[in-house]
């Protein structure tokens, strides 16, 4: 039983803190722009054993414009940058 105002405030603060932690964890672990298909990009990258450059290229291509539609071209340019870096390594 809640006896006074301070007890009510403490309960509300605790509930808020728990909800905030859950929301923050979801934003870190499963942001909406990561989940537009049947699998997450990281699962594909790991399944294919892609290295850093190739994995980042796949990531930027698959998410192009999803986090910020205005950055569609920038995302593709980042993918190209990683592909060019990988091509330089293979010379």
C-alpha positions in Angstrom: 0.0 0.0 0.0 1.2 3.4 -0.9 1.4 5.6 2.2 2.4 9.0 1.0 3.3 11.2 -1.9 7.1 10.3 -1.7 6.3 6.6 -1.9 4.2 7.3 -5.1 7.0 9.3 -6.6 9.6 6.6 -5.9 7.4 4.0 -7.5 6.8 6.1 -10.6 10.6 6.9 -10.9 11.4 3.2 -10.7 8.8 2.3 -13.3 10.1 5.0 -15.6 13.7 3.9 -15.1 12.8 0.3 -16.0 10.9 1.4 -19.1 13.7 3.7 -20.2 16.3 0.9 -19.9 14.0 -1.3 -22.0 13.5 1.4 -24.7 17.2 2.2 -24.8 18.1 -1.5 -25.1 15.7 -1.9 -28.0 17.2 1.1 -29.8 20.7 -0.4 -29.4 19.9 -4.0 -30.1 17.1 -3.8 -32.7 16.7 -0.3 -34.2 13.8 -0.2 -36.7 16.1 0.5 -39.7 17.9 -2.8 -39.0 14.8 -4.9 -39.5 13.3 -4.3 -42.9 13.5 -7.8 -44.3 13.3 -11.4 -43.0 16.8 -11.4 -41.4 19.0 -8.8 -39.8 22.0 -7.6 -41.9 24.4 -8.6 -39.1 23.2 -12.2 -39.3 23.8 -12.3 -43.0 27.3 -10.8 -42.7 28.2 -13.3 -39.9 26.7 -16.2 -41.9 28.8 -15.3 -44.9 31.9 -14.7 -42.9 32.4 -11.3 -44.5 35.3 -9.2 -43.5 35.0 -5.7 -42.1 35.0 -3.8 -45.5 32.6 -6.2 -47.2 30.3 -6.4 -44.2 30.1 -2.6 -44.0 29.4 -2.4 -47.8 26.5 -4.9 -47.4 25.3 -3.0 -44.3 25.2 0.4 -46.1 23.6 -1.0 -49.2 20.9 -2.9 -47.4 20.0 0.0 -45.1 20.4 2.8 -47.7 18.0 5.6 -46.9 16.1 3.6 -44.2 17.4 5.5 -41.2 17.2 8.8 -43.0 15.7 8.9 -46.5 17.7 12.1 -47.3 20.9 10.1 -46.9 20.2 7.4 -49.4 22.9 8.6 -51.8 25.4 9.1 -48.9 24.8 5.6 -47.7 25.5 4.2 -51.1 28.7 6.3 -51.4 29.8 4.9 -48.0 29.2 1.3 -49.4 31.3 2.2 -52.5 34.1 3.6 -50.3 34.3 0.3 -48.4 34.3 -1.7 -51.6 37.1 0.5 -53.1 39.1 0.0 -49.9 38.6 -3.8 -50.2 39.6 -3.7 -53.9 42.8 -1.8 -53.0 43.7 -4.6 -50.6 43.4 -7.2 -53.3 46.0 -5.6 -55.7 
